[in-house]
Amino acid sequence: MKSLPILAPVVACLLIVLTFLLMQGAAPDAARHERTLDALRTVILYNAALQRDVLRARAGLLRSYDPLVRSIENLNKATRTLPAARDVASGEARADIDRRIAEVIAAVRDEETLVEAFKSDNALLQNSLNYFNYMSGRLTTEGDGLRAVEIGALMVAMSRFISDPQPEAARAVTASLDRLARPSVDAVSASDVRSLVSHGRLIVSRLPAVDDLVSRLQTAPTSERARALQDLYLDVHGRAAARAARFQTLLYVAALVLVGYVAYLFARLRHNARILRERLEFEGLIASISTQFINLPRDRIRAGISKGLARLVEHAGLDGAQIFLSRTYDADLSGGYFYRRPSGSATARLPNDLIELASHWTLADHERQGCIDVPRVGELPEGREKACLQAHQIRSWLCIPMWHAGERLGFLALDGVTHEKHWTDDDIALLRTAAEIFANAIARQHNEREREALQARLNQSQRLEAIGTLAGGIAHEFNNILSAVLAIARWRWWCC
């Protein structure tokens, strides 16, 4: 619970970072990208088709204007899809794309206006050209010689004008029309000539305008603007895709880090579970040792302590454990208890020099929770302590004082000869509890022995008191008998 105030901001920051990486790592929509490219290709394709059909219409090869209408409709439909291209960019690039899209849309609208004007003007022009060709041919074959020559000259001038509508050619056609428009004696063909002249003048006036519309349609910037938009869009899309790929890589790295951290947490959890399991087993062992001394007879306390030491050694994987007392609490054992593995190479009983070493320990750096903790004897500074422990082949040593009723009874010493042992604070706390259990058992053994001694002395006193009472009674009875004998003796003396 103490780590919650720190963990909550860390988790929040992690979620924010992952969300940012996820959003930035989102690749551009592939379907939208394809629709945008299709729209740009449609603009370019139908603009080319429009220019082709305009030329065909100008040349009179197109029977109707339906292809032009379809091209304009497809161009407008494609331009309605183009605004989706702006979603791939942001900031200044987005503004550039918007500007290019507006230019393409404006170019398509201009083309639509030009096409509408072209359809009207070209329809009049093609109608006049067809009529002019028909009527000029008929009048040439049916008219008199002079009129046929003038019409033939007009046809030649018109042909030149149509192929190259320059001002000089226009003036030549106009002059021919003026000559042809002069009054004629042939009243039958006068109306046809007037119609021919009228259509000829219409051709002269409309052809340059139609060609100008054709030229403007052919030079319309729609395709160039669409290609420029396509290039800009592909560049921005490529940069967006590369940026998304980088963020996806970062997101992948973050995912790997999180997986590694989760694996670390899992390993740590298993380690902590193992430690907790070992701690529970150790606590269960301490509780079992404590339980075995409940209502245990005094004559079995010694065996119980030895059994407890053996269980401690076996559980901790050590080589030996000893209890030595500061004063004689157990005269039968010369003040000490011990257990050593059968394979242990050190001495069974704690030597007197180690007892002296524990009683006068001077290395404060190797004291923890009031205990002497030496996980590695080889790392001790040179001195009396290191020399004494190495002399007995001890590689790891833990010495715990045993207290009872505020008095230190002695020490519980655990040693490792074949390997080193590192004790945690929790282990030392549990071992201190075990030392208290042993101290209470030893104190109880000592107290019961003293109580039995006092009880024996009390019984002896009671026996002496009974003997004294019996002797006093016997003396009193004997005194009574003597008193009667003396009285009889005195009476006899008086009688004599």
Buried (B, 14 or more C-beta within 10 A) or exposed (E): EEEEEEEEEEEEEEEEEBEEBEEBBEBBEEEBBEBBBEBBEBBBBBBEBBBBBBBBBBEEEBEEBEBBBBBBEBBBEBBEBBBBBBBBBEEEBBEBBBEBBBBBBBBBBBBBEBBBBBBEBBBBBBEBBEBBBEBBEBBBEEBEEEBBEBBBBBBEBBEBBBEEBEEEBBEBBBEBBEEBBEEBEEEEBEEBBEBBBBBBBBBBBBBBBBBBBBEBBEEBBBBBBBBBBBEBBBEBBEEBBEBBEEBBEBBEEBEEEEEEEEEEEEEEEEEEEEEEEBBEEBEEBBEEBBEBBEEBEBEEBBEBBBBBBBBBBEBBEBBBBBBBBBEEBBEEBEBBBBBBBEEBEBBEBBBEBBBEBBBEBEBEEBBEEEBBBBBBBEEBEEEBBBEBBEEBBBBBBBBBBBBBEEEBBBBBBBBBBBEBBEBEEBBBEBBBBBBBBBBBBBBBBBEBBEEEEEEEEEEEEEEEEEEEEEEEEEEEEEEEEEEEEEEEEEEEEEEE
